[in-house]
Amino acid sequence: MAAVSSVLVIEKAVKLLDCFTPERTHLSVGELHRLTGVPMSTVARLVNTLTTQELLHKDGDSYSIGLRVLTWMAAATAGSDFLEAVNQAAARLRDQTGETAGVYIPRGTTRVAVAVKLSTQSIIFRGYVGQVMPMRAAAAGKVFLAYDRHLLSAVLVEMNEGAGVEFPPELEAQLKLVRQQGWILTEEEREKGLNSIAAPIFDSTGTVVAALTIGGPSFRLNSQSAQEFGPLVAETAASLSDLSGHGSQGNTKRLA
């Protein structure tokens, strides 16, 4: 029983730490309670412990991520062959297409950028590592939804504000296209004038663990340029899948 209790405490602590993003760098105990639903007294106790362990830093009535986390981040970056590979792949894709390239991983009904290589052109998509975006919009999100039925159901409920699961025909066609051709172009879904192309990265079990994407202005990244760049993004993603031990597309977990 004590072991189970310890695990629950860790889960709640992680839930608190997950609340901090590049857009939400400072949060109060009350805000952490509102964002997580964890009881106020539990939040206060966990925040105190996390602060003592330098995982959080207290600044007046608010808290931010502590310096100790930075040492873990450095170790994770240095020790991750996959992260090194995706950074190299994103840089190569940026150079080949001229557009900002990046890699996203799923986190709940959102996706988080773990690698970003900015375009050197004047008008570009400016992403950054740690950026959190919704699954329901843009190419990378569609890649994750195309291969995960549970995630798709959760996003549909979210889109319909909890009213139930309604499957828009346009979305159904997009997800089918991802599975058929291995990449997708989305146009101005997240922001006016911004388009993106993405392809899935699979692990050894055929699960989509990341999405490789390029983003850029609609006057450059459009249906015409997508005919060249789409297969290139898919080919680069496939090489990363091979590094993760993915064998053939026949082993890929598909949405029934």
Phi, psi and omega per residue, in radians:
M1 nan -0.674 3.133
A2 -1.112 -0.647 3.139
A3 -1.137 -0.731 3.125
V4 -1.095 -0.752 3.132
S5 -1.081 -0.703 3.129
S6 -1.123 -0.688 3.120
V7 -1.119 -0.735 3.132
L8 -1.105 -0.663 3.103
V9 -1.106 -0.765 3.131
I10 -1.101 -0.735 3.136
E11 -1.063 -0.715 3.132
K12 -1.204 -0.663 3.117
A13 -1.119 -0.741 3.110
V14 -1.108 -0.676 3.120
K15 -1.068 -0.674 3.097
L16 -1.155 -0.804 -3.120
L17 -1.120 -0.565 3.133
D18 -1.169 -0.286 3.141
C19 -1.224 -0.417 -3.090
F20 -1.452 2.233 3.124
T21 -2.377 2.999 3.068
P22 -1.043 -0.413 3.093
E23 -1.539 -0.382 -3.139
R24 -2.183 1.383 -3.061
T25 -1.496 -0.430 -3.112
H26 -2.240 2.201 -3.117
L27 -2.371 2.518 3.074
S28 -1.556 2.975 3.087
V29 -1.050 -0.726 3.132
G30 -1.095 -0.709 3.119
E31 -1.181 -0.662 3.085
L32 -1.133 -0.680 3.075
H33 -1.083 -0.774 -3.110
R34 -1.168 -0.694 -3.082
L35 -1.282 -0.535 -3.042
T36 -1.829 -0.466 -3.048
G37 1.406 0.032 3.093
V38 -1.270 2.392 -3.125
P39 -0.896 2.502 -3.069
M40 -0.966 -0.746 -3.115
S41 -1.129 -0.653 3.112
T42 -1.189 -0.730 3.118
V43 -1.042 -0.820 -3.118
A44 -1.057 -0.728 -3.132
R45 -1.169 -0.766 -3.132
L46 -1.175 -0.710 3.127
V47 -1.067 -0.708 3.116
N48 -1.089 -0.762 3.128
T49 -1.156 -0.775 -3.135
L50 -1.113 -0.601 3.103
T51 -1.206 -0.734 3.112
T52 -1.051 -0.627 -3.121
Q53 -1.537 0.122 3.107
E54 1.128 0.411 3.029
L55 -1.525 -0.378 2.992
L56 -2.216 2.687 3.100
H57 -2.121 2.233 -3.119
K58 -1.530 2.266 3.110
D59 -2.371 1.622 -3.053
G60 1.216 -2.143 3.131
D61 -1.684 0.071 -3.118
S62 -2.106 2.945 -3.099
Y63 -2.275 2.648 3.056
S64 -2.356 2.945 3.134
I65 -1.104 2.357 -3.070
G66 -1.427 2.874 -3.078
L67 -1.156 -0.452 -3.118
R68 -1.083 -0.545 3.122
V69 -1.120 -0.580 -3.126
L70 -1.103 -0.609 3.122
T71 -1.179 -0.628 3.094
W72 -1.186 -0.688 -3.135
M73 -1.085 -0.735 3.126
A74 -1.118 -0.724 3.135
A75 -1.165 -0.703 3.134
A76 -1.119 -0.732 -3.140
T77 -1.143 -0.780 -3.112
A78 -1.187 -0.556 -3.048
G79 -1.660 0.052 -3.075
S80 -1.808 1.843 3.075
D81 -1.126 -0.637 -3.121
F82 -1.151 -0.740 -3.140
L83 -1.123 -0.672 3.092
E84 -1.114 -0.711 -3.122
A85 -1.158 -0.734 -3.110
V86 -1.220 -0.567 3.081
N87 -1.149 -0.728 3.115
Q88 -1.158 -0.724 -3.136
A89 -1.146 -0.727 3.133
A90 -1.129 -0.692 3.120
A91 -1.129 -0.728 3.136
R92 -1.150 -0.719 3.138
L93 -1.174 -0.661 3.073
R94 -1.048 -0.765 -3.123
D95 -1.198 -0.603 -3.106
Q96 -1.322 -0.596 -3.059
T97 -1.793 -0.391 -3.071
G98 1.434 0.019 -3.113
E99 -1.919 2.797 3.082
T100 -1.086 2.287 -3.133
A101 -2.074 2.602 -3.134
G102 -2.790 2.980 3.107
V103 -2.249 2.314 3.137
Y104 -2.069 2.574 3.014
I105 -2.096 2.667 -3.116
P106 -1.374 2.534 2.990
R107 -2.543 1.743 -3.059
G108 1.094 -2.302 3.108
T109 -1.661 0.381 3.062
T110 -2.203 2.981 3.059
R111 -2.255 2.543 -3.051
V112 -2.124 2.327 3.119
A113 -1.327 2.190 3.099
V114 -1.931 -0.183 3.074
A115 -2.652 2.326 3.112
V116 -2.489 2.264 3.059
K117 -2.159 1.914 -3.033
L118 -1.295 2.473 3.040
S119 -1.082 2.629 3.108
T120 -1.629 0.038 3.132
Q121 -1.394 2.959 -3.049
S122 -1.284 -0.798 -3.124
I123 -1.805 1.924 -3.005
I124 -2.481 2.958 2.933
F125 -1.511 2.165 -3.107
R126 -1.791 1.520 3.035
G127 -1.598 3.050 3.109
Y128 -2.725 2.657 3.129
V129 -1.085 2.306 -3.103
G130 1.686 -0.153 3.140
Q131 -1.120 2.308 -3.130
V132 -1.885 2.240 -3.128
M133 -2.300 2.705 3.121
P134 -1.267 2.654 3.105
M135 -1.253 -0.511 -2.935
R136 -1.250 -0.230 -3.080
A137 -2.199 2.516 3.057
A138 1.418 2.924 -2.952
A139 -1.117 -0.771 -3.099
A140 -1.046 -0.718 3.112
G141 -1.086 -0.704 -3.135
K142 -1.126 -0.572 3.100
V143 -1.078 -0.812 3.134
F144 -1.145 -0.738 -3.104
L145 -1.148 -0.521 -3.078
A146 -1.163 -0.374 -3.043
Y147 -2.113 0.117 -3.096
D148 -2.381 1.758 -3.078
R149 -1.130 -0.685 -3.126
H150 -1.137 -0.744 3.098
L151 -1.114 -0.733 3.128
L152 -1.031 -0.789 3.134
S153 -1.070 -0.739 -3.136
A154 -1.124 -0.713 -3.136
V155 -1.208 -0.669 3.114
L156 -1.110 -0.720 3.074
V157 -1.079 -0.739 3.128
E158 -1.107 -0.746 -3.138
M159 -1.127 -0.609 -3.124
N160 -1.642 0.257 3.089
E161 0.943 0.745 3.056
G162 1.379 0.084 -3.069
A163 -1.412 -0.080 -3.126
G164 2.287 3.141 -3.090
V165 -1.772 1.904 3.051
E166 -2.020 2.255 -3.055
F167 -1.778 1.727 3.125
P168 -1.062 2.321 -3.133
P169 -0.967 -0.643 -3.137
E170 -1.113 -0.713 3.124
L171 -1.163 -0.736 3.121
E172 -1.015 -0.733 3.130
A173 -1.157 -0.662 3.134
Q174 -1.136 -0.786 -3.099
L175 -1.173 -0.634 3.085
K176 -1.126 -0.689 3.129
L177 -1.116 -0.697 3.097
V178 -0.995 -0.824 -3.083
R179 -1.222 -0.541 -3.103
Q180 -1.346 -0.845 -3.034
Q181 -1.805 -0.187 3.066
G182 1.496 0.069 3.076
W183 -2.798 2.921 3.124
I184 -2.620 2.524 2.994
L185 -1.833 2.250 3.001
T186 -2.066 2.512 -3.031
E187 -2.092 2.073 3.031
E188 0.918 0.664 3.132
E189 -1.419 -0.652 -3.085
R190 -1.725 -0.512 -3.087
E191 -2.722 2.427 -3.137
K192 -1.048 2.263 3.118
G193 1.484 0.031 -3.105
L194 -2.020 2.136 3.100
N195 -2.026 2.837 3.122
S196 -2.630 2.694 3.045
I197 -2.186 2.427 3.133
A198 -2.540 2.734 3.093
A199 -2.484 2.663 -3.087
P200 -1.414 2.594 2.982
I201 -1.987 2.120 -3.080
F202 -1.776 2.701 2.998
D203 -1.714 -2.976 -3.053
S204 -1.170 -0.332 3.140
T205 -1.624 -0.050 -3.108
G206 1.535 0.180 3.104
T207 -1.519 2.427 3.081
V208 -1.335 2.013 -3.087
V209 -1.843 -0.253 -3.124
A210 -2.806 2.882 3.081
A211 -2.251 2.258 3.072
L212 -1.651 2.323 -3.021
T213 -2.522 2.713 2.913
I214 -2.189 2.557 3.136
G215 -2.365 2.523 -3.140
G216 -2.953 3.071 -3.118
P217 -1.145 2.557 -3.051
S218 -1.117 -0.397 -3.142
F219 -1.319 -0.288 3.074
R220 -1.872 -0.837 -3.093
L221 -1.659 1.639 -3.050
N222 -2.360 -3.003 -3.077
S223 -1.097 -0.500 3.135
Q224 -1.289 -0.901 3.141
S225 -1.185 -0.422 3.138
A226 -1.117 -0.478 3.122
Q227 -1.130 -0.472 3.067
E228 -1.606 -0.789 -3.022
F229 -1.366 -0.569 -3.119
G230 -0.994 -0.952 3.096
P231 -1.061 -0.564 3.117
L232 -1.167 -0.753 3.084
V233 -1.089 -0.751 -3.133
A234 -1.128 -0.699 3.128
E235 -1.141 -0.730 3.127
T236 -1.161 -0.719 3.100
A237 -1.096 -0.681 -3.141
A238 -1.109 -0.633 3.112
S239 -1.152 -0.610 3.080
L240 -1.242 -0.608 3.069
S241 -1.095 -0.714 3.109
D242 -1.054 -0.681 3.109
L243 -1.127 -0.494 3.135
S244 -1.486 0.021 3.093
G245 1.629 0.167 3.125
H246 -1.299 2.230 -3.082
G247 -1.469 -1.395 -3.085
S248 -2.226 2.814 3.118
Q249 -1.101 -0.359 3.131
G250 -1.165 -0.356 3.114
N251 -1.589 0.006 -3.069
T252 -1.239 2.356 3.058
K253 -1.278 2.089 -3.095
R254 -1.935 2.727 3.111
L255 -1.320 2.120 -3.094
A256 -1.232 nan nan
